[in-house]
Amino acid sequence: MHLLRILIFLLSWICFSTHAQQTAQSLFDQYKSAVYQIKIIDLESGNKSSIGSGFQVDRAGNIVTNHHVVSEYVYYPDKFRIEYLDQDGNTGELKLIDLDVINDLALVRKVQLSANEPAFIIAPSLPEQGSEIYSLGNPRDLGMSVVPGTFNGLKKNSFYQRIHFTGSINPGMSGGPAVDSKGQVMGVNVATAGNQIGFLIPLAKVKNLLLSKEAAPLAPSQFKPRIEQQLAANQQTLFSRIKNQTWKMGQLGRAIVPIEVTEFVSCWGDSNANDSEALYFSVASRCRIDEEIFLHRGLTSGGLELEFEYLEGKSMGSHRFYSFFTDSITGAGAGNKAGKIDVTNYRCQEDKVINIHGVENKTVLCLRAYKEYPSLYDVLFVSASLDFNEKGLIGHFTLAGVDKASALSFTQKFMDSIEWQ
């Protein structure tokens, strides 16, 4: 009986593999002319600066790709241009029609059309969980590839919605289509976490982008206002959900702090409880959003992280503990990637604050402005309790790409969440 089961499993696996290979070959033959390498060309050298993939969706020459594939052009349109390379070696210029930085999508269009313009069909709905799907794209400079995998549904507990794909999305395949067994587009390649774990942008986001497929190309002067509008709307949605959520509280040492902010903010804990030689006791809780918004190579936004660490001196004495405690708050830094060309220096304000539970804290609130997006800021906040000589609570959070009202509202909720047992 055991041998029979093994034989049945092997036959099933062989049939599945054969079917996958046949379907992949069919998709390759049918759609290879509608998948492109997207190239960002440096105008001075005439050489490519970066590459990705894209796929055509209609006979008007509209092509979907990732925002991160074309981001160099979006930020520096005087330095770069966008080109496509098709399977026959033909190249042509592309114009930017629209972009969706929140979901890492961009819509570009051919400047010159041919008599025959191949295109993919957009699926009416997502497939059933467990269905076989296929990722198409141009890894590096190797030509088009088809990677079979499994549709595992939408990623759980995610604010920036993604599809979990069991398959290898290789460098250069970003922006290529993910299709069902009929060849209909149900997602867009966007990222990999290695070990056959890939992520796709879902069908609904693609359909929203395609509402612009009859629009005129954006002028370069419209690129950054469009991005600022999307970032502002996104952070309003994000912080409205966080503000209206009841934070789950839990014990951290002798303090009570948030241990769950909302379903899309993941939390972890750590302590030195097993270190019998430690001069102090430390227990920490750290929470963050796992995804960020890619703006360009040197700038990400849309992140949130918060941290609490309870510290208690075992045999340090109050003076030594105070020095140690004070030193512990100096290591806080920005939670996102940003350079001098994108943001100002932080401007900070120090205060002593007593919250609604009577906990007294020294606080430092720092903001830096986005140079291209004047309504948005990155926020860095640190608090240190002042109620006891030989124990204390350090609080810390960072926010990326928020307006001042959201920053102050979050700060208030963060501070009022702290209490002693």
Secondary structure, 3 states (H helix, E strand, C coil): CHHHHHHHHHHHHHHHHHHHHHHHHHHHHHHHHHEEEEEEEECCCCCEEEEEEEEECCCCCEEEECHHHHHHHHHCCCCEEEEEECCCCCEEEEEEEEEECCCCEEEEEECCCCCCCCCCCECCCCCCCCCEEEEEECCCCCCCEEEEEEEEEECCCCCCCCEEEECCCCCCCCCCEEECCCCCEEEEEEEEEECCEEEEEEHHHHHHHHHHCCCCCCCHHHHHHHHHHHHHHHHHHHHHHHHHCCCEEEEECCEEEEEECCCCCEEEEEECCCCCCCCEEEEEEEEECCCCEEEECCEEECCEEEEEEEEEECCCCHHHHHHHHHHCCCCCCCCCCCCCCCECCCEEEEEEEECCCCCEEEEEEEEEEECCCCCCEEEEEEEEECCCCCEEEEEEEEEEEECHHHHHHHHHHHHHCCEEC
